[in-house]
Amino acid sequence: MFMNKEKAINKIDRILRQVLRMNLKSCCKSLSECVQDDIDIYLNPERLNEYDYVELGENKFYLGELVEGKREGYGVSFDQNHLYAGQWSNNKKEGFGLYYMSDGTCYYGGFVEGLFYGKNSLFVTRDGVEICADFIEDIIVYVRHSSDSFTYTHEGKRYDSRDINKTREGCLILLLFAALAFYLIRLIVLLL
């Protein structure tokens, strides 16, 4: 079933209302406050009506800014399983945005080349576990806060929240030892 612009705007509105009902706390403020800021600025009905509308297939669309036919600036894309509302560059998610999956999983944070990327990003699992974390290329590299322990899978590899920070701390300890060894060797060479 193909949508027209009005139906697309209604779909966006329904999904964003679901996110607003989550009312979860991030590192600085609630997810609903963050999303409400975006709604006020970019996703209000008047603004949505100004955006270009492109059907991308059955039950898929993009509503947002276009430059020479490419998604550029702010926009919303939707397919049957995902909604992304945020910044775009050269047809890729780039900058800050909200990514909502039909299973209830939600990410609010930075994107680089279409991948989760950034500090203090908010990720909410389908079970309602809220995670404030740092991401690099879709992978959680540091958990700043979590309402509960969690596991997640990325490209077939399973991650456990209890091990994520241990791995990073282990790498930092090795890095400190390597730096200490470097400076000790340098000191010895200077003394000889």
C-alpha positions in Angstrom: 0.0 0.0 0.0 1.5 3.3 -1.1 1.0 6.4 1.1 0.4 10.0 0.2 2.0 12.8 2.1 -0.9 13.3 4.5 -0.8 9.6 5.5 3.0 9.7 5.9 2.7 12.7 8.2 0.0 10.8 10.3 2.3 7.8 10.5 5.2 9.9 11.7 3.0 11.5 14.3 1.8 8.1 15.6 5.3 6.7 16.0 6.6 9.9 17.6 3.8 9.8 20.1 4.8 6.2 21.0 8.3 7.4 21.6 7.1 10.3 23.7 5.1 7.9 25.9 8.4 6.0 26.7 9.4 9.0 29.0 12.8 7.5 29.7 15.7 9.4 31.2 18.9 9.9 29.3 22.2 11.2 30.6 20.9 14.8 30.6 17.1 14.8 30.1 14.3 12.5 29.2 14.0 11.0 25.8 10.6 12.6 25.5 12.1 16.0 26.1 14.8 15.4 23.4 12.2 14.2 20.9 9.8 17.0 21.8 12.6 19.5 21.0 13.0 17.9 17.5 9.2 18.0 17.0 9.0 21.6 18.0 11.8 22.5 15.6 11.7 20.1 12.6 8.6 17.9 12.9 5.8 20.3 13.6 2.8 20.0 11.2 3.6 23.2 9.4 7.2 22.2 8.8 6.3 18.7 7.7 4.0 20.1 5.0 6.9 22.2 3.6 9.2 19.2 3.1 9.5 17.2 -0.1 7.8 13.8 -0.1 9.3 10.8 -2.0 7.8 7.4 -2.1 10.5 4.8 -2.0 8.4 1.7 -2.5 5.5 0.0 -0.8 5.0 1.4 2.7 8.4 3.3 2.4 8.9 7.0 2.1 11.1 10.0 2.8 9.8 13.3 3.9 12.4 16.0 4.2 14.9 18.2 2.6 16.3 17.3 -0.8 19.3 18.7 -2.7 19.7 17.6 -6.3 17.5 14.6 -5.5 19.5 13.4 -2.5 18.5 13.4 1.2 20.3 16.4 2.6 19.5 18.4 5.7 16.7 17.3 8.0 14.2 14.6 7.1 12.3 11.5 8.1 12.5 8.1 6.4 10.2 5.3 7.1 9.9 1.7 6.0 7.8 -1.1 7.5 10.3 -1.7 10.4 12.1 1.6 11.0 11.7 5.3 11.3 14.6 7.7 11.3 14.1 11.4 12.0 17.2 13.4 11.9 20.0 14.9 9.8 21.1 13.6 6.4 24.1 14.1 4.2 24.5 12.6 0.8 21.6 10.2 1.3 23.0 8.9 4.6 22.1 9.4 8.2 24.7 11.9 9.3 24.6 14.1 12.4 22.0 13.7 15.1 18.8 11.8 15.0 16.2 9.4 16.4 16.1 5.8 15.0 13.0 3.8 16.1 12.5 0.1 15.3 9.1 -1.6 15.1 10.0 -3.9 18.0 10.2 -0.8 20.3 14.0 -0.5 20.3 15.0 3.2 20.0 18.3 5.0 19.5 18.8 8.8 20.0 22.2 10.1 19.2 24.8 10.7 16.6 25.3 9.1 13.2 28.3 8.9 10.9 27.9 7.3 7.5 24.6 5.9 8.5 25.9 4.1 11.7 25.4 4.8 15.4 28.3 7.0 16.4 28.8 9.3 19.4 29.1 10.0 23.1 26.2 10.1 25.5 23.8 8.4 23.0 20.6 7.0 24.4 19.7 3.5 23.4 16.5 1.8 24.7 16.1 -2.0 24.2 12.8 -3.5 23.3 12.6 -4.7 26.9 12.8 -1.1 28.2 16.4 -1.2 29.4 17.7 2.3 29.0 21.4 2.7 28.1 23.4 5.9 28.0 26.5 4.9 26.0 29.2 5.8 23.6 29.0 4.2 20.2 31.5 3.7 17.4 30.2 2.2 14.1 27.0 0.7 15.7 29.0 -0.9 18.5 28.7 0.2 22.2 32.3 1.0 23.3 31.5 2.4 26.8 28.4 2.3 29.0 27.9 5.5 31.0 24.7 4.4 32.6 22.3 1.5 32.3 19.0 0.9 34.1 19.8 -2.9 34.0 22.3 -5.3 32.4 21.7 -6.2 28.8 22.9 -8.1 25.8 22.8 -7.1 22.2 23.9 -8.6 18.9 25.7 -6.8 16.1 26.7 -8.5 12.9 26.3 -11.9 14.5 28.5 -11.1 17.6 26.8 -11.0 21.0 27.8 -8.3 23.4 27.1 -8.3 27.2 27.0 -5.0 29.0 28.9 -6.3 31.9 31.9 -7.0 29.7 31.9 -3.8 27.6 33.6 -1.4 30.1 35.9 -4.2 31.3 37.3 -4.5 27.8 37.8 -0.7 27.5 39.4 -0.5 30.9 41.7 -3.4 30.0 42.8 -1.6 26.8 43.4 1.6 28.8 45.6 -0.3 31.3 47.6 -1.8 28.5 48.0 1.6 26.9 49.2 3.1 30.1 51.8 0.3 30.6 53.0 0.8 27.0 53.3 4.6 27.5 55.2 4.0 30.8 57.5 1.5 29.1 58.2 4.0 26.3 59.1 6.8 28.7 61.3 4.5 30.8 63.2 3.4 27.7 63.6 7.0 26.6 64.9 8.0 30.1 67.4 5.1 30.1 68.6 6.2 26.6 69.0 9.8 27.7 70.9 8.7 30.9 73.4 6.6 28.9 
